Amino acid sequence: MKEVYSYQEISTDISQGENVAFTFHPIVHVALVRKSLESQAITATIEVYIGDECFGIFEQEYVSIQAVLNAFDLPDHVELFEIVEE
């Protein structure tokens, strides 16, 4: 079983160089754009946030929307997409 401590309990350990870890769940926003009407290729812009802080923005190209769904392990019937107005 893992032992969990509050910051007050381990602050001395941290200040003495002890390696500690905590779990914080990131939020990932993915924007999808099809490159052209002639191609099925999709460009995904992936933004990784923890709280209000953005830690990285990455672009990845996929051969199709199905490849995007597979990459993120998403079934095609899940209601999580929204249309972004430009």
Wavefront OBJ file of the C-alpha trace (Angstrom):
o trace
v 0.000 0.000 0.000
v 1.214 3.494 -0.855
v 1.883 5.906 1.948
v 0.538 9.404 1.357
v 1.768 12.488 3.191
v 0.798 16.118 3.403
v 3.284 18.788 2.385
v 3.813 19.758 6.038
v 4.925 16.178 6.792
v 7.537 16.013 4.005
v 8.632 19.624 3.495
v 11.903 18.942 5.350
v 12.577 15.924 3.137
v 12.016 18.022 -0.002
v 14.323 20.781 1.245
v 17.014 18.149 1.885
v 16.813 16.891 -1.713
v 14.569 13.860 -1.176
v 12.771 12.694 -4.322
v 8.995 12.949 -3.830
v 6.100 12.736 -6.274
v 2.438 13.608 -6.448
v -0.290 12.903 -8.970
v -1.968 15.737 -10.818
v -4.276 14.976 -13.712
v -3.664 17.001 -16.862
v -6.334 18.350 -19.180
v -5.726 17.878 -22.881
v -7.479 19.949 -25.541
v -7.276 18.590 -29.074
v -8.276 20.719 -32.080
v -8.740 18.882 -35.384
v -8.521 20.385 -38.872
v -8.711 18.570 -42.181
v -5.946 19.869 -44.439
v -8.027 19.996 -47.630
v -11.200 18.657 -49.189
v -9.102 16.406 -51.428
v -7.272 14.717 -48.543
v -8.428 12.708 -45.537
v -5.373 13.883 -43.533
v -6.162 15.521 -40.195
v -3.880 17.875 -38.278
v -4.358 17.677 -34.521
v -3.154 20.504 -32.293
v -2.745 19.069 -28.805
v -2.583 21.441 -25.811
v -1.630 20.031 -22.402
v -2.762 21.915 -19.294
v -2.411 21.464 -15.565
v -4.786 23.892 -13.934
v -4.578 27.125 -15.926
v -0.960 26.544 -16.972
v -0.285 25.307 -20.511
v 2.735 22.997 -20.500
v 2.961 22.223 -24.166
v 1.413 22.583 -27.584
v 2.100 19.838 -30.086
v 0.970 19.197 -33.651
v 0.501 15.731 -35.053
v -0.774 14.692 -38.457
v -3.035 11.657 -38.848
v -4.009 9.928 -42.095
v -7.735 10.004 -41.261
v -10.253 10.814 -38.540
v -10.365 7.098 -37.719
v -6.632 7.227 -37.000
v -7.279 10.114 -34.574
v -10.022 8.156 -32.807
v -7.737 5.129 -32.558
v -4.813 7.196 -31.238
v -6.923 8.591 -28.392
v -8.843 5.333 -27.855
v -12.187 7.028 -28.573
v -15.263 5.190 -29.810
v -16.979 7.068 -32.631
v -20.282 7.419 -30.735
v -18.960 9.338 -27.696
v -20.345 12.873 -27.494
v -17.295 14.988 -26.732
v -16.752 16.998 -29.897
v -17.766 20.619 -30.334
v -17.618 22.835 -33.397
v -15.324 25.810 -32.858
v -16.360 28.991 -34.639
v -13.528 30.976 -36.209
l 1 2 3 4 5 6 7 8 9 10 11 12 13 14 15 16 17 18 19 20 21 22 23 24 25 26 27 28 29 30 31 32 33 34 35 36 37 38 39 40 41 42 43 44 45 46 47 48 49 50 51 52 53 54 55 56 57 58 59 60 61 62 63 64 65 66 67 68 69 70 71 72 73 74 75 76 77 78 79 80 81 82 83 84 85 86
